[in-house]
Structure formats: C-alpha cells, structure tokens
Amino acid sequence: MSAARQKECDVAIRITGLTNSFGEDVVHEDLSLDVFHGEILGVVGGSGTGKSVLMRSIIGLQVPDTGRIEVLGESILDGEEEDVSIRSRWGVLFQGGALFSTLTVAENVMVPLAEFYPEINSKLRREIALYKIALSGLPADAADKYPSELSGGMKKRAGLARALALDPDVLFLDEPTAGLDPIGAARFDELTLELQRTLGLTVFLITHDLDTLHEICDRVAVLADRKVIAIGTIPELLATDHPWIQEYFNGPRGRAAAVSHADEERRQNRFPAQSKSRGFKS
C-alpha cells in the first residue's frame, strides 16, 4: 500500500469545506480537518469559535450550510435516510454529563443499549451497564444513585460510562475536566488515556485545560478566524507565529502547564517504574 493510500486509510473523521452559520453570524467558513484513527485530538479556540458546534456537526446534531463530513468512511451529510449503524459507533460525553435526572446511573447507561439493541433483555442490559460503570472508574454503589446524588466528578464518569455503552470506535468529549479540581481533572485525564489505549479509541476532545493538552493529546487543532488555523503537536504549534496561538500557549498558564509536563517527563525518565501509572506517551 502506498504512503498516500495508507494515510487515507488512517483517517477516522474527515471534514471538508464546512460552513456553519446562525443568521448573519458565520461560525465556520470552509473549515477542513482530518482526525486519525487511534489518536487523541485536542480542539481549542477562543469563545465563539464554534468548538461545540463543530462536534455537534460531526455527530449530526447540527446541520451545516455546506461541506462534507465522513466518520469511519461513511458520509454524515448525504441527505439520505440516516444510517443508524454509524451512530452506534461513537459515544459522546457532553459538557456537564447531560444525564437524565429521573434515571439512575445504571438506567442512564442502559438508554443507548435499549435504543440500538432492543432485543437484549433487561438483565443483560444491566450487566453491561454495570461493567461500563466500573470501566469509568465509579464505585459499584453508584449504579443505583441518581445524578443529584453524585459529585461533579462522578457525573462526568457516569456520562462517560453512557458514552462507552455501545463499545464505540470514536469518543467525543466536550470539556470533560471543566469544573473539576486539579486532582479530579488529572485522574480523568489518566482514565481517558487508559481507555483510549485499552479500547483503541479515536478521541475528539474539546478542552480549555492546558494540562490535558500537554498530558494526553497527540495533536491539537486550533480554531480561529472561522476555520482550523493550525494543527499539530504543541511544539509544532509553538513554531507558528499566529498571535492567538502564541498568547494561548505562552501565557502564564500555558508556561506553567509546560513546566509541569517537562518536570514530570524528567521524573519519568529518572524513575520509570514509579511513573508508569501516569500513562505518558513514549
């Protein structure tokens, strides 16, 4: 297989010429982006750059004005009757979890199972739900709790368990560490990386968390000026001269995250056995 053909096969999500507008407000204009199989892609941008709108376009909740979106080789915008099977191949963690307040955690996780696999009996659905809850790092007794009884971090993990219910190939995460304390955010990052590696997931991750970008993202896509203005590793982005990128990554918080990441990598190199659980990419 040629290198060009191999690269083509490596694309999990392909967006070409995307335009999204709301009345006079044009959010995206001729936006293009490739997300590769098995990578964690971080998506950043200032307020109003349409990060969540982009995600919603990919999963079919926002119909763009123009453009083409392919997920796992299937077009999302052909205008034909929606192919239900493709929707079962991705999972979504919305900001805040978006759990059904009148359902327990287990019942929330069972919702997509009942929708896509109605032939599965309720006992098996619950067994699957309990497994996904454990996979997300929640204690067993969380299964029968309601969202109002959960902490912010537990709600995120419950939403993650539901996103994993159908064994997806692609995982969409919208600000997964927002509202979490630094310890909770770090643990969620570690969980995301562990799941990505264990399950072979492709992860599309919207975040403002600079620590998350440094710790687990393979590449970062920057939204500005209505499109993706740059994409690459953080060192590659720092080599660009766009003022927003420089301000974002070289500001006080960006420098602090970079120093922390460098310190941890040095510690990993000195004490690899102690650092193994941190899940850093080699």
C-alpha positions in Angstrom: 0.0 0.0 0.0 1.4 3.4 -0.9 2.1 6.0 1.8 -0.7 8.2 0.4 -3.2 5.4 0.5 -2.1 4.4 4.0 -2.7 8.0 5.2 -6.1 7.9 3.6 -7.0 4.7 5.5 -5.8 6.2 8.7 -8.4 9.0 8.7 -11.3 8.3 11.1 -13.0 11.7 10.7 -12.7 13.8 7.6 -14.3 17.3 7.4 -14.1 19.2 4.2 -15.3 22.7 3.3 -17.6 23.0 6.3 -19.7 26.2 6.8 -21.9 26.8 9.8 -23.9 30.0 10.3 -26.7 31.2 12.5 -28.4 34.0 10.7 -25.8 36.7 10.0 -23.3 35.1 12.3 -20.9 32.8 10.4 -19.2 30.5 12.8 -17.3 28.2 10.4 -16.3 29.0 6.8 -14.6 26.4 4.5 -13.3 24.5 7.6 -11.4 21.3 6.9 -10.0 18.8 9.4 -8.7 15.2 9.5 -8.7 13.2 12.7 -6.6 10.0 12.5 -7.5 6.6 13.9 -6.3 5.9 17.4 -5.3 9.5 18.2 -6.4 11.8 20.9 -7.0 15.1 19.2 -7.5 18.2 21.4 -9.6 21.0 19.9 -9.0 24.5 21.3 -10.1 28.0 20.4 -11.4 31.2 21.9 -15.0 31.7 23.0 -17.4 31.8 20.0 -15.1 29.9 17.6 -17.6 27.1 17.4 -15.8 24.1 19.1 -19.0 22.5 20.3 -20.8 23.5 17.1 -18.1 21.5 15.2 -18.6 18.5 17.4 -22.4 18.7 17.0 -22.0 18.9 13.2 -19.9 15.7 13.2 -22.5 13.7 15.3 -25.4 15.0 13.3 -27.0 17.4 15.8 -26.1 20.5 13.8 -26.8 20.6 10.0 -24.2 22.8 8.3 -24.8 25.1 5.4 -22.2 23.4 3.2 -19.4 20.9 3.5 -18.8 17.2 3.8 -18.3 15.1 6.9 -17.2 11.4 6.9 -16.9 9.3 10.0 -15.3 5.9 9.7 -15.7 6.1 6.0 -19.4 6.9 6.0 -20.8 10.3 4.9 -22.9 12.0 7.5 -24.4 14.7 5.2 -25.6 12.8 2.1 -29.2 13.9 2.6 -30.2 10.2 2.6 -32.1 8.5 5.4 -29.7 8.4 8.4 -27.8 5.2 8.8 -28.4 4.2 12.4 -25.4 1.9 12.5 -22.9 4.7 12.2 -24.4 6.4 15.3 -23.7 3.3 17.3 -20.0 3.6 16.5 -19.4 6.8 18.5 -20.0 7.8 22.1 -20.5 11.4 23.4 -19.7 12.9 26.8 -21.5 16.3 26.7 -20.3 19.1 29.0 -21.9 18.6 32.4 -22.7 15.0 31.6 -26.3 15.6 30.3 -27.7 12.8 32.3 -31.4 12.1 32.6 -32.2 13.3 36.1 -35.1 10.9 36.7 -33.0 7.8 35.9 -30.3 6.2 38.0 -26.8 5.9 36.7 -27.3 2.3 35.5 -30.6 3.3 33.8 -28.8 6.2 32.0 -26.2 3.8 30.7 -28.9 1.4 29.6 -30.7 4.0 27.4 -28.5 3.6 24.3 -28.4 -0.1 24.8 -32.2 -0.2 24.7 -32.3 2.1 21.7 -29.8 0.3 19.5 -30.3 -3.3 20.8 -33.9 -3.7 21.8 -33.6 -7.5 21.5 -31.3 -7.6 24.6 -33.2 -8.4 27.7 -33.2 -6.0 30.7 -31.0 -8.3 32.8 -28.2 -8.4 30.2 -28.5 -4.6 29.6 -28.0 -4.0 33.4 -25.0 -6.3 33.4 -23.4 -4.4 30.5 -24.2 -1.1 32.3 -22.6 -2.3 35.5 -19.5 -3.2 33.5 -19.3 0.2 31.8 -19.8 1.9 35.2 -16.8 0.0 36.6 -14.8 0.8 33.4 -15.4 4.5 34.0 -13.9 4.3 37.5 -17.2 4.6 39.5 -17.8 2.5 42.6 -20.4 -0.3 42.3 -22.9 1.5 44.5 -23.1 4.5 42.1 -25.2 2.4 39.7 -28.4 2.9 41.6 -27.8 6.5 42.5 -29.5 9.5 40.8 -27.5 12.3 39.2 -28.5 14.6 42.0 -26.7 12.3 44.4 -23.4 12.5 42.6 -20.5 14.8 42.8 -19.4 16.8 39.7 -16.6 14.3 39.0 -18.9 11.3 39.4 -21.4 12.9 37.0 -18.6 13.1 34.4 -17.7 9.5 34.9 -21.4 8.5 34.7 -21.7 10.4 31.4 -18.5 8.6 30.2 -20.0 5.2 31.1 -23.0 6.0 29.0 -20.8 7.2 26.1 -19.0 3.8 26.3 -22.2 1.8 26.4 -22.1 0.7 22.8 -18.4 -0.1 22.6 -17.7 2.9 20.3 -14.8 3.3 17.9 -14.8 7.1 18.4 -15.3 9.0 21.6 -16.3 12.7 21.7 -15.5 14.6 24.9 -16.8 18.2 25.4 -14.8 19.9 28.2 -14.5 16.7 30.2 -12.4 18.3 33.0 -14.3 21.6 33.3 -15.4 22.2 36.9 -13.2 19.5 38.3 -10.5 20.2 40.9 -6.9 19.7 39.7 -6.7 16.2 41.3 -10.0 15.1 39.7 -9.0 16.6 36.4 -5.7 14.7 36.4 -7.4 11.4 37.2 -9.9 12.0 34.4 -7.1 12.6 32.0 -5.4 9.4 33.1 -8.7 7.5 32.7 -9.2 8.9 29.2 -5.7 7.8 28.1 -6.1 4.4 29.6 -9.4 3.8 27.9 -8.0 5.1 24.6 -5.1 2.7 24.7 -7.0 -0.3 26.1 -10.0 0.1 23.7 -8.2 1.5 20.7 -10.4 4.6 20.7 -10.2 7.7 18.5 -10.8 10.6 20.8 -12.1 14.1 19.7 -11.6 16.2 22.8 -12.7 19.8 23.2 -10.9 21.5 26.1 -9.5 24.7 27.6 -7.4 22.7 30.0 -3.7 23.2 29.2 -2.7 20.4 31.4 -4.9 18.0 29.5 -3.4 19.2 26.2 0.1 18.6 27.4 -0.6 15.3 29.2 -2.7 13.2 26.8 -3.3 14.8 23.4 -1.3 13.5 20.4 -2.2 16.6 18.3 -4.1 19.9 18.9 -6.3 21.6 16.4 -6.7 25.4 16.8 -10.0 27.1 15.8 -9.8 30.8 14.9 -10.9 33.0 12.1 -13.8 30.6 11.3 -11.6 27.6 10.5 -8.8 25.4 11.7 -5.8 27.7 11.5 -3.2 25.2 12.7 -3.0 21.5 13.8 -0.1 19.6 15.2 1.8 18.7 18.3 2.3 21.5 20.9 5.9 22.1 19.8 4.8 22.4 16.2 2.1 24.9 17.2 4.6 26.9 19.2 6.7 27.2 16.0 3.8 29.1 14.3 3.5 32.9 14.6 -0.2 33.3 14.9 -0.8 35.7 17.8 -3.6 33.8 19.5 -1.6 30.5 19.5 1.4 32.3 21.0 -0.7 34.0 23.6 -2.6 30.8 24.5 0.4 28.5 24.9 3.0 31.1 26.1 0.7 32.9 28.6 1.3 32.3 32.3 -1.0 29.2 32.5 0.5 27.8 29.3 4.0 28.2 30.6 3.0 26.6 34.0 1.5 23.6 32.2 4.6 23.2 30.0 6.9 23.3 33.0 4.8 20.8 34.9 4.8 18.5 32.0 8.6 18.8 31.5 9.2 18.1 35.2 7.0 15.0 35.1 8.8 13.7 32.0 12.1 14.2 33.7 10.8 12.3 36.7 9.6 9.6 34.5 13.0 9.2 32.8 14.7 9.0 36.3 12.1 6.8 37.9 10.3 4.9 35.1 8.7 2.3 37.4 7.1 5.0 39.6 5.8 6.9 36.6 4.3 4.0 34.7 0.8 4.7 36.1 0.8 8.2 34.8 0.3 6.9 31.3 2.7 9.2 29.4 3.3 8.6 25.8 6.7 7.3 25.0 
